[in-house]
C-alpha cells in the first residue's frame, strides 16, 4: 500500500494528506531500497574478491 493511501485512511487524518510528508516518505523508501541493493552488491563483490585472492595465494 502506498504511503498516501495509508495516511489518507488513518482515522485521525480524515482524508486530509500532507503532500510534503508523502514525498518525504516515498523518497525515504526509495533511499532504503537503494541502500539495500548497494549493500548486497558490496557483499557479493567482497566475497568474489576474497575468493580471487585465495586462489592466487600460494
PQR file of N, CA, C, O and H, with PARSE charges and radii, in Angstrom:
ATOM      1  N   UNK A   1       0.848  -1.176   0.000 -0.4000 1.5000
ATOM      2  CA  UNK A   1       0.000   0.000   0.000 -0.0000 2.0000
ATOM      3  C   UNK A   1       0.892   1.237   0.000  0.5500 1.7000
ATOM      4  O   UNK A   1       1.858   1.308   0.760 -0.5500 1.4000
ATOM      5  N   UNK A   2       0.586   2.172  -0.815 -0.4000 1.5000
ATOM      6  CA  UNK A   2       1.378   3.396  -0.898 -0.0000 2.0000
ATOM      7  C   UNK A   2       1.166   4.260   0.334  0.5500 1.7000
ATOM      8  O   UNK A   2       0.126   4.183   0.989 -0.5500 1.4000
ATOM      9  H   UNK A   2      -0.199   2.114  -1.433  0.4000 1.0000
ATOM     10  N   UNK A   3       2.156   5.079   0.639 -0.4000 1.5000
ATOM     11  CA  UNK A   3       2.106   5.941   1.823 -0.0000 2.0000
ATOM     12  C   UNK A   3       0.879   6.839   1.802  0.5500 1.7000
ATOM     13  O   UNK A   3       0.230   7.027   2.832 -0.5500 1.4000
ATOM     14  H   UNK A   3       3.000   5.142   0.107  0.4000 1.0000
ATOM     15  N   UNK A   4       0.559   7.389   0.656 -0.4000 1.5000
ATOM     16  CA  UNK A   4      -0.583   8.299   0.543 -0.0000 2.0000
ATOM     17  C   UNK A   4      -1.880   7.598   0.945  0.5500 1.7000
ATOM     18  O   UNK A   4      -2.697   8.169   1.667 -0.5500 1.4000
ATOM     19  H   UNK A   4       1.086   7.237  -0.180  0.4000 1.0000
ATOM     20  N   UNK A   5      -2.068   6.382   0.486 -0.4000 1.5000
ATOM     21  CA  UNK A   5      -3.275   5.631   0.804 -0.0000 2.0000
ATOM     22  C   UNK A   5      -3.329   5.279   2.284  0.5500 1.7000
ATOM     23  O   UNK A   5      -4.393   5.338   2.899 -0.5500 1.4000
ATOM     24  H   UNK A   5      -1.404   5.918  -0.100  0.4000 1.0000
ATOM     25  N   UNK A   6      -2.182   4.913   2.860 -0.4000 1.5000
ATOM     26  CA  UNK A   6      -2.142   4.569   4.276 -0.0000 2.0000
ATOM     27  C   UNK A   6      -2.484   5.785   5.140  0.5500 1.7000
ATOM     28  O   UNK A   6      -3.269   5.678   6.082 -0.5500 1.4000
ATOM     29  H   UNK A   6      -1.317   4.865   2.360  0.4000 1.0000
ATOM     30  N   UNK A   7      -1.902   6.922   4.825 -0.4000 1.5000
ATOM     31  CA  UNK A   7      -2.157   8.115   5.615 -0.0000 2.0000
ATOM     32  C   UNK A   7      -3.597   8.598   5.432  0.5500 1.7000
ATOM     33  O   UNK A   7      -4.256   8.983   6.398 -0.5500 1.4000
ATOM     34  H   UNK A   7      -1.264   7.010   4.061  0.4000 1.0000
ATOM     35  N   UNK A   8      -4.068   8.575   4.213 -0.4000 1.5000
ATOM     36  CA  UNK A   8      -5.433   9.038   3.934 -0.0000 2.0000
ATOM     37  C   UNK A   8      -6.475   8.230   4.712  0.5500 1.7000
ATOM     38  O   UNK A   8      -7.491   8.788   5.128 -0.5500 1.4000
ATOM     39  H   UNK A   8      -3.533   8.262   3.429  0.4000 1.0000
ATOM     40  N   UNK A   9      -6.248   6.940   4.915 -0.4000 1.5000
ATOM     41  CA  UNK A   9      -7.226   6.090   5.592 -0.0000 2.0000
ATOM     42  C   UNK A   9      -7.105   6.098   7.113  0.5500 1.7000
ATOM     43  O   UNK A   9      -7.922   5.480   7.795 -0.5500 1.4000
ATOM     44  H   UNK A   9      -5.423   6.486   4.577  0.4000 1.0000
ATOM     45  N   UNK A  10      -6.103   6.785   7.655 -0.4000 1.5000
ATOM     46  CA  UNK A  10      -5.956   6.853   9.113 -0.0000 2.0000
ATOM     47  C   UNK A  10      -7.125   7.654   9.692  0.5500 1.7000
ATOM     48  O   UNK A  10      -7.466   8.712   9.163 -0.5500 1.4000
ATOM     49  H   UNK A  10      -5.439   7.287   7.100  0.4000 1.0000
ATOM     50  N   UNK A  11      -7.738   7.165  10.767 -0.4000 1.5000
ATOM     51  CA  UNK A  11      -8.930   7.822  11.324 -0.0000 2.0000
ATOM     52  C   UNK A  11      -8.714   9.277  11.752  0.5500 1.7000
ATOM     53  O   UNK A  11      -9.629  10.090  11.625 -0.5500 1.4000
ATOM     54  H   UNK A  11      -7.460   6.306  11.197  0.4000 1.0000
ATOM     55  N   UNK A  12      -7.538   9.617  12.249 -0.4000 1.5000
ATOM     56  CA  UNK A  12      -7.302  10.985  12.715 -0.0000 2.0000
ATOM     57  C   UNK A  12      -7.052  11.964  11.575  0.5500 1.7000
ATOM     58  O   UNK A  12      -7.203  13.172  11.759 -0.5500 1.4000
ATOM     59  H   UNK A  12      -6.794   8.956  12.352  0.4000 1.0000
ATOM     60  N   UNK A  13      -6.676  11.470  10.408 -0.4000 1.5000
ATOM     61  CA  UNK A  13      -6.374  12.337   9.268 -0.0000 2.0000
ATOM     62  C   UNK A  13      -7.652  12.785   8.557  0.5500 1.7000
ATOM     63  O   UNK A  13      -7.716  13.889   8.016 -0.5500 1.4000
ATOM     64  H   UNK A  13      -6.553  10.489  10.258  0.4000 1.0000
ATOM     65  N   UNK A  14      -8.651  11.933   8.565 -0.4000 1.5000
ATOM     66  CA  UNK A  14      -9.951  12.220   7.949 -0.0000 2.0000
ATOM     67  C   UNK A  14      -9.843  12.620   6.478  0.5500 1.7000
ATOM     68  O   UNK A  14     -10.531  13.528   6.013 -0.5500 1.4000
ATOM     69  H   UNK A  14      -8.599  11.036   9.004  0.4000 1.0000
ATOM     70  N   UNK A  15      -8.969  11.927   5.762 -0.4000 1.5000
ATOM     71  CA  UNK A  15      -8.848  12.145   4.323 -0.0000 2.0000
ATOM     72  C   UNK A  15      -7.902  13.252   3.922  0.5500 1.7000
ATOM     73  O   UNK A  15      -7.554  13.352   2.745 -0.5500 1.4000
ATOM     74  H   UNK A  15      -8.410  11.189   6.140  0.4000 1.0000
ATOM     75  N   UNK A  16      -7.471  14.089   4.850 -0.4000 1.5000
ATOM     76  CA  UNK A  16      -6.535  15.178   4.536 -0.0000 2.0000
ATOM     77  C   UNK A  16      -5.115  14.640   4.557  0.5500 1.7000
ATOM     78  O   UNK A  16      -4.719  13.944   5.492 -0.5500 1.4000
ATOM     79  H   UNK A  16      -7.754  14.008   5.806  0.4000 1.0000
ATOM     80  N   UNK A  17      -4.354  14.968   3.524 -0.4000 1.5000
ATOM     81  CA  UNK A  17      -2.976  14.491   3.483 -0.0000 2.0000
ATOM     82  C   UNK A  17      -2.020  15.665   3.320  0.5500 1.7000
ATOM     83  O   UNK A  17      -2.380  16.711   2.780 -0.5500 1.4000
ATOM     84  H   UNK A  17      -4.676  15.534   2.766  0.4000 1.0000
ATOM     85  N   UNK A  18      -0.812  15.471   3.791 -0.4000 1.5000
ATOM     86  CA  UNK A  18       0.240  16.469   3.683 -0.0000 2.0000
ATOM     87  C   UNK A  18       1.171  16.019   2.561  0.5500 1.7000
ATOM     88  O   UNK A  18       1.881  15.023   2.700 -0.5500 1.4000
ATOM     89  H   UNK A  18      -0.520  14.622   4.229  0.4000 1.0000
ATOM     90  N   UNK A  19       1.168  16.757   1.446 -0.4000 1.5000
ATOM     91  CA  UNK A  19       1.962  16.349   0.279 -0.0000 2.0000
ATOM     92  C   UNK A  19       3.458  16.268   0.583  0.5500 1.7000
ATOM     93  O   UNK A  19       4.151  15.386   0.075 -0.5500 1.4000
ATOM     94  H   UNK A  19       0.592  17.566   1.333  0.4000 1.0000
ATOM     95  N   UNK A  20       3.953  17.191   1.413 -0.4000 1.5000
ATOM     96  CA  UNK A  20       5.376  17.155   1.757 -0.0000 2.0000
ATOM     97  C   UNK A  20       5.716  15.889   2.535  0.5500 1.7000
ATOM     98  O   UNK A  20       6.767  15.284   2.319 -0.5500 1.4000
ATOM     99  H   UNK A  20       3.390  17.907   1.825  0.4000 1.0000
ATOM    100  N   UNK A  21       4.835  15.494   3.432 -0.4000 1.5000
ATOM    101  CA  UNK A  21       5.045  14.265   4.194 -0.0000 2.0000
ATOM    102  C   UNK A  21       5.048  13.050   3.275  0.5500 1.7000
ATOM    103  O   UNK A  21       5.886  12.161   3.423 -0.5500 1.4000
ATOM    104  H   UNK A  21       3.982  15.985   3.607  0.4000 1.0000
ATOM    105  N   UNK A  22       4.125  13.009   2.338 -0.4000 1.5000
ATOM    106  CA  UNK A  22       4.061  11.888   1.386 -0.0000 2.0000
ATOM    107  C   UNK A  22       5.344  11.816   0.571  0.5500 1.7000
ATOM    108  O   UNK A  22       5.913  10.737   0.410 -0.5500 1.4000
ATOM    109  H   UNK A  22       3.444  13.732   2.218  0.4000 1.0000
ATOM    110  N   UNK A  23       5.804  12.945   0.056 -0.4000 1.5000
ATOM    111  CA  UNK A  23       7.043  12.962  -0.738 -0.0000 2.0000
ATOM    112  C   UNK A  23       8.218  12.481   0.105  0.5500 1.7000
ATOM    113  O   UNK A  23       9.057  11.714  -0.368 -0.5500 1.4000
ATOM    114  H   UNK A  23       5.342  13.822   0.187  0.4000 1.0000
ATOM    115  N   UNK A  24       8.274  12.934   1.352 -0.4000 1.5000
ATOM    116  CA  UNK A  24       9.361  12.530   2.246 -0.0000 2.0000
ATOM    117  C   UNK A  24       9.356  11.019   2.471  0.5500 1.7000
ATOM    118  O   UNK A  24      10.400  10.372   2.385 -0.5500 1.4000
ATOM    119  H   UNK A  24       7.592  13.557   1.736  0.4000 1.0000
ATOM    120  N   UNK A  25       8.202  10.469   2.754 -0.4000 1.5000
ATOM    121  CA  UNK A  25       8.092   9.020   2.988 -0.0000 2.0000
ATOM    122  C   UNK A  25       8.505   8.247   1.745  0.5500 1.7000
ATOM    123  O   UNK A  25       9.252   7.273   1.840 -0.5500 1.4000
ATOM    124  H   UNK A  25       7.354  10.994   2.825  0.4000 1.0000
ATOM    125  N   UNK A  26       8.027   8.670   0.583 -0.4000 1.5000
ATOM    126  CA  UNK A  26       8.353   7.954  -0.655 -0.0000 2.0000
ATOM    127  C   UNK A  26       9.835   8.054  -0.990  0.5500 1.7000
ATOM    128  O   UNK A  26      10.423   7.085  -1.470 -0.5500 1.4000
ATOM    129  H   UNK A  26       7.420   9.461   0.506  0.4000 1.0000
ATOM    130  N   UNK A  27      10.450   9.213  -0.744 -0.4000 1.5000
ATOM    131  CA  UNK A  27      11.881   9.362  -1.005 -0.0000 2.0000
ATOM    132  C   UNK A  27      12.712   8.535  -0.028  0.5500 1.7000
ATOM    133  O   UNK A  27      13.726   7.951  -0.412 -0.5500 1.4000
ATOM    134  H   UNK A  27       9.973  10.000  -0.354  0.4000 1.0000
ATOM    135  N   UNK A  28      12.287   8.486   1.224 -0.4000 1.5000
ATOM    136  CA  UNK A  28      12.994   7.656   2.210 -0.0000 2.0000
ATOM    137  C   UNK A  28      12.907   6.183   1.839  0.5500 1.7000
ATOM    138  O   UNK A  28      13.882   5.444   1.977 -0.5500 1.4000
ATOM    139  H   UNK A  28      11.463   8.960   1.536  0.4000 1.0000
ATOM    140  N   UNK A  29      11.755   5.763   1.375 -0.4000 1.5000
ATOM    141  CA  UNK A  29      11.582   4.373   0.962 -0.0000 2.0000
ATOM    142  C   UNK A  29      12.490   4.053  -0.232  0.5500 1.7000
ATOM    143  O   UNK A  29      13.131   3.003  -0.263 -0.5500 1.4000
ATOM    144  H   UNK A  29      10.963   6.364   1.263  0.4000 1.0000
ATOM    145  N   UNK A  30      12.539   4.955  -1.205 -0.4000 1.5000
ATOM    146  CA  UNK A  30      13.405   4.746  -2.371 -0.0000 2.0000
ATOM    147  C   UNK A  30      14.874   4.694  -1.941  0.5500 1.7000
ATOM    148  O   UNK A  30      15.649   3.889  -2.458 -0.5500 1.4000
ATOM    149  H   UNK A  30      12.018   5.808  -1.180  0.4000 1.0000
ATOM    150  N   UNK A  31      15.246   5.548  -1.004 -0.4000 1.5000
ATOM    151  CA  UNK A  31      16.616   5.560  -0.491 -0.0000 2.0000
ATOM    152  C   UNK A  31      16.948   4.234   0.187  0.5500 1.7000
ATOM    153  O   UNK A  31      18.027   3.677  -0.013 -0.5500 1.4000
ATOM    154  H   UNK A  31      14.617   6.201  -0.584  0.4000 1.0000
ATOM    155  N   UNK A  32      16.017   3.739   0.984 -0.4000 1.5000
ATOM    156  CA  UNK A  32      16.236   2.461   1.677 -0.0000 2.0000
ATOM    157  C   UNK A  32      16.420   1.322   0.675  0.5500 1.7000
ATOM    158  O   UNK A  32      17.264   0.448   0.870 -0.5500 1.4000
ATOM    159  H   UNK A  32      15.140   4.191   1.146  0.4000 1.0000
ATOM    160  N   UNK A  33      15.636   1.335  -0.386 -0.4000 1.5000
ATOM    161  CA  UNK A  33      15.776   0.293  -1.408 -0.0000 2.0000
ATOM    162  C   UNK A  33      17.146   0.375  -2.074  0.5500 1.7000
ATOM    163  O   UNK A  33      17.780  -0.652  -2.318 -0.5500 1.4000
ATOM    164  H   UNK A  33      14.950   2.045  -0.545  0.4000 1.0000
ATOM    165  N   UNK A  34      17.603   1.586  -2.367 -0.4000 1.5000
ATOM    166  CA  UNK A  34      18.907   1.770  -2.996 -0.0000 2.0000
ATOM    167  C   UNK A  34      20.024   1.320  -2.062  0.5500 1.7000
ATOM    168  O   UNK A  34      20.965   0.652  -2.492 -0.5500 1.4000
ATOM    169  H   UNK A  34      17.088   2.420  -2.169  0.4000 1.0000
ATOM    170  N   UNK A  35      19.923   1.681  -0.796 -0.4000 1.5000
ATOM    171  CA  UNK A  35      20.943   1.283   0.177 -0.0000 2.0000
ATOM    172  C   UNK A  35      21.014  -0.237   0.316  0.5500 1.7000
ATOM    173  O   UNK A  35      22.103  -0.805   0.410 -0.5500 1.4000
ATOM    174  H   UNK A  35      19.159   2.224  -0.447  0.4000 1.0000
ATOM    175  N   UNK A  36      19.872  -0.883   0.330 -0.4000 1.5000
ATOM    176  CA  UNK A  36      19.837  -2.340   0.435 -0.0000 2.0000
ATOM    177  C   UNK A  36      20.485  -2.981  -0.780  0.5500 1.7000
ATOM    178  O   UNK A  36      21.283  -3.908  -0.645 -0.5500 1.4000
ATOM    179  H   UNK A  36      18.988  -0.422   0.255  0.4000 1.0000
ATOM    180  N   UNK A  37      20.149  -2.498  -1.957 -0.4000 1.5000
ATOM    181  CA  UNK A  37      20.735  -3.054  -3.185 -0.0000 2.0000
ATOM    182  C   UNK A  37      22.241  -2.836  -3.203  0.5500 1.7000
ATOM    183  O   UNK A  37      22.994  -3.724  -3.603 -0.5500 1.4000
ATOM    184  H   UNK A  37      19.500  -1.744  -2.067  0.4000 1.0000
ATOM    185  N   UNK A  38      22.679  -1.669  -2.775 -0.4000 1.5000
ATOM    186  CA  UNK A  38      24.109  -1.354  -2.762 -0.0000 2.0000
ATOM    187  C   UNK A  38      24.842  -2.249  -1.765  0.5500 1.7000
ATOM    188  O   UNK A  38      25.921  -2.759  -2.069 -0.5500 1.4000
ATOM    189  H   UNK A  38      22.067  -0.948  -2.450  0.4000 1.0000
ATOM    190  N   UNK A  39      24.274  -2.441  -0.595 -0.4000 1.5000
ATOM    191  CA  UNK A  39      24.902  -3.287   0.423 -0.0000 2.0000
ATOM    192  C   UNK A  39      25.016  -4.723  -0.067  0.5500 1.7000
ATOM    193  O   UNK A  39      26.037  -5.374   0.151 -0.5500 1.4000
ATOM    194  H   UNK A  39      23.397  -2.027  -0.349  0.4000 1.0000
ATOM    195  N   UNK A  40      23.984  -5.214  -0.721 -0.4000 1.5000
ATOM    196  CA  UNK A  40      24.026  -6.575  -1.256 -0.0000 2.0000
ATOM    197  C   UNK A  40      25.101  -6.700  -2.330  0.5500 1.7000
ATOM    198  O   UNK A  40      25.807  -7.707  -2.390 -0.5500 1.4000
ATOM    199  H   UNK A  40      23.155  -4.685  -0.898  0.4000 1.0000
ATOM    200  N   UNK A  41      25.228  -5.679  -3.178 -0.4000 1.5000
ATOM    201  CA  UNK A  41      26.257  -5.703  -4.218 -0.0000 2.0000
ATOM    202  C   UNK A  41      27.648  -5.677  -3.597  0.5500 1.7000
ATOM    203  O   UNK A  41      28.548  -6.379  -4.060 -0.5500 1.4000
ATOM    204  H   UNK A  41      24.654  -4.861  -3.129  0.4000 1.0000
ATOM    205  N   UNK A  42      27.829  -4.879  -2.557 -0.4000 1.5000
ATOM    206  CA  UNK A  42      29.134  -4.816  -1.879 -0.0000 2.0000
ATOM    207  C   UNK A  42      29.505  -6.160  -1.272  0.5500 1.7000
ATOM    208  O   UNK A  42      30.654  -6.592  -1.363 -0.5500 1.4000
ATOM    209  H   UNK A  42      27.098  -4.310  -2.181  0.4000 1.0000
ATOM    210  N   UNK A  43      28.530  -6.825  -0.649 -0.4000 1.5000
ATOM    211  CA  UNK A  43      28.797  -8.139  -0.060 -0.0000 2.0000
ATOM    212  C   UNK A  43      29.198  -9.147  -1.130  0.5500 1.7000
ATOM    213  O   UNK A  43      30.109  -9.949  -0.925 -0.5500 1.4000
ATOM    214  H   UNK A  43      27.596  -6.475  -0.575  0.4000 1.0000
ATOM    215  N   UNK A  44      28.521  -9.105  -2.263 -0.4000 1.5000
ATOM    216  CA  UNK A  44      28.846 -10.025  -3.358 -0.0000 2.0000
ATOM    217  C   UNK A  44      30.241  -9.754  -3.891  0.5500 1.7000
ATOM    218  O   UNK A  44      31.007 -10.680  -4.159 -0.5500 1.4000
ATOM    219  H   UNK A  44      27.781  -8.454  -2.430  0.4000 1.0000
ATOM    220  N   UNK A  45      30.564  -8.478  -4.044 -0.4000 1.5000
ATOM    221  CA  UNK A  45      31.883  -8.102  -4.562 -0.0000 2.0000
ATOM    222  C   UNK A  45      32.977  -8.510  -3.577  0.5500 1.7000
ATOM    223  O   UNK A  45      34.017  -9.030  -3.982 -0.5500 1.4000
ATOM    224  H   UNK A  45      29.942  -7.726  -3.826  0.4000 1.0000
ATOM    225  N   UNK A  46      32.747  -8.276  -2.298 -0.4000 1.5000
ATOM    226  CA  UNK A  46      33.730  -8.635  -1.278 -0.0000 2.0000
ATOM    227  C   UNK A  46      34.001 -10.137  -1.296  0.5500 1.7000
ATOM    228  O   UNK A  46      35.151 -10.567  -1.205 -0.5500 1.4000
ATOM    229  H   UNK A  46      31.902  -7.853  -1.969  0.4000 1.0000
ATOM    230  N   UNK A  47      32.946 -10.925  -1.414 -0.4000 1.5000
ATOM    231  CA  UNK A  47      33.104 -12.377  -1.446 -0.0000 2.0000
ATOM    232  C   UNK A  47      33.900 -12.797  -2.686  0.5500 1.7000
ATOM    233  O   UNK A  47      34.767 -13.666  -2.599 -0.5500 1.4000
ATOM    234  H   UNK A  47      32.012 -10.575  -1.488  0.4000 1.0000
ATOM    235  N   UNK A  48      33.612 -12.194  -3.823 -0.4000 1.5000
ATOM    236  CA  UNK A  48      34.321 -12.539  -5.063 -0.0000 2.0000
ATOM    237  C   UNK A  48      35.790 -12.150  -4.952  0.5500 1.7000
ATOM    238  O   UNK A  48      36.661 -12.887  -5.414 -0.5500 1.4000
ATOM    239  H   UNK A  48      32.908 -11.488  -3.895  0.4000 1.0000
ATOM    240  N   UNK A  49      36.073 -11.006  -4.347 -0.4000 1.5000
ATOM    241  CA  UNK A  49      37.473 -10.567  -4.168 -0.0000 2.0000
ATOM    242  C   UNK A  49      38.228 -11.522  -3.249  0.5500 1.7000
ATOM    243  O   UNK A  49      39.383 -11.859  -3.509 -0.5500 1.4000
ATOM    244  H   UNK A  49      35.365 -10.407  -3.971  0.4000 1.0000
ATOM    245  N   UNK A  50      37.577 -11.954  -2.179 -0.4000 1.5000
ATOM    246  CA  UNK A  50      38.217 -12.882  -1.256 -0.0000 2.0000
ATOM    247  C   UNK A  50      38.510 -14.217  -1.934  0.5500 1.7000
ATOM    248  O   UNK A  50      39.573 -14.802  -1.725 -0.5500 1.4000
ATOM    249  H   UNK A  50      36.639 -11.680  -1.968  0.4000 1.0000
ATOM    250  N   UNK A  51      37.582 -14.694  -2.733 -0.4000 1.5000
ATOM    251  CA  UNK A  51      37.777 -15.960  -3.444 -0.0000 2.0000
ATOM    252  C   UNK A  51      38.905 -15.842  -4.464  0.5500 1.7000
ATOM    253  O   UNK A  51      39.710 -16.759  -4.625 -0.5500 1.4000
ATOM    254  H   UNK A  51      36.718 -14.219  -2.903  0.4000 1.0000
ATOM    255  N   UNK A  52      38.952 -14.693  -5.154 -0.4000 1.5000
ATOM    256  CA  UNK A  52      40.021 -14.479  -6.131 -0.0000 2.0000
ATOM    257  C   UNK A  52      41.372 -14.422  -5.453  0.5500 1.7000
ATOM    258  O   UNK A  52      42.343 -14.994  -5.949 -0.5500 1.4000
ATOM    259  H   UNK A  52      38.298 -13.948  -5.023  0.4000 1.0000
ATOM    260  N   UNK A  53      41.445 -13.732  -4.313 -0.4000 1.5000
ATOM    261  CA  UNK A  53      42.708 -13.632  -3.578 -0.0000 2.0000
ATOM    262  C   UNK A  53      43.138 -14.996  -3.057  0.5500 1.7000
ATOM    263  O   UNK A  53      44.326 -15.317  -3.066 -0.5500 1.4000
ATOM    264  H   UNK A  53      40.656 -13.268  -3.910  0.4000 1.0000
ATOM    265  N   UNK A  54      42.189 -15.795  -2.606 -0.4000 1.5000
ATOM    266  CA  UNK A  54      42.513 -17.116  -2.088 -0.0000 2.0000
ATOM    267  C   UNK A  54      43.058 -18.030  -3.189  0.5500 1.7000
ATOM    268  O   UNK A  54      43.912 -18.877  -2.929 -0.5500 1.4000
ATOM    269  H   UNK A  54      41.224 -15.534  -2.598  0.4000 1.0000
ATOM    270  N   UNK A  55      42.565 -17.858  -4.411 -0.4000 1.5000
ATOM    271  CA  UNK A  55      43.040 -18.712  -5.499 -0.0000 2.0000
ATOM    272  C   UNK A  55      44.412 -18.325  -5.983  0.5500 1.7000
ATOM    273  O   UNK A  55      45.089 -19.137  -6.613 -0.5500 1.4000
ATOM    274  H   UNK A  55      41.871 -17.170  -4.622  0.4000 1.0000
ATOM    275  N   UNK A  56      44.851 -17.093  -5.706 -0.4000 1.5000
ATOM    276  CA  UNK A  56      46.152 -16.622  -6.139 -0.0000 2.0000
ATOM    277  C   UNK A  56      47.217 -16.882  -5.068  0.5500 1.7000
ATOM    278  O   UNK A  56      48.394 -17.051  -5.386 -0.5500 1.4000
ATOM    279  H   UNK A  56      44.301 -16.433  -5.194  0.4000 1.0000
ATOM    280  N   UNK A  57      46.805 -16.911  -3.819 -0.4000 1.5000
ATOM    281  CA  UNK A  57      47.743 -17.100  -2.704 -0.0000 2.0000
ATOM    282  C   UNK A  57      48.374 -18.489  -2.783  0.5500 1.7000
ATOM    283  O   UNK A  57      47.668 -19.488  -2.925 -0.5500 1.4000
ATOM    284  H   UNK A  57      45.849 -16.773  -3.560  0.4000 1.0000
ATOM    285  N   UNK A  58      49.729 -18.551  -2.689 -0.4000 1.5000
ATOM    286  CA  UNK A  58      50.409 -19.853  -2.777 -0.0000 2.0000
ATOM    287  C   UNK A  58      50.167 -20.762  -1.596  0.5500 1.7000
ATOM    288  O   UNK A  58      50.685 -21.878  -1.559 -0.5500 1.4000
ATOM    289  H   UNK A  58      50.303 -17.740  -2.574  0.4000 1.0000
TER
END
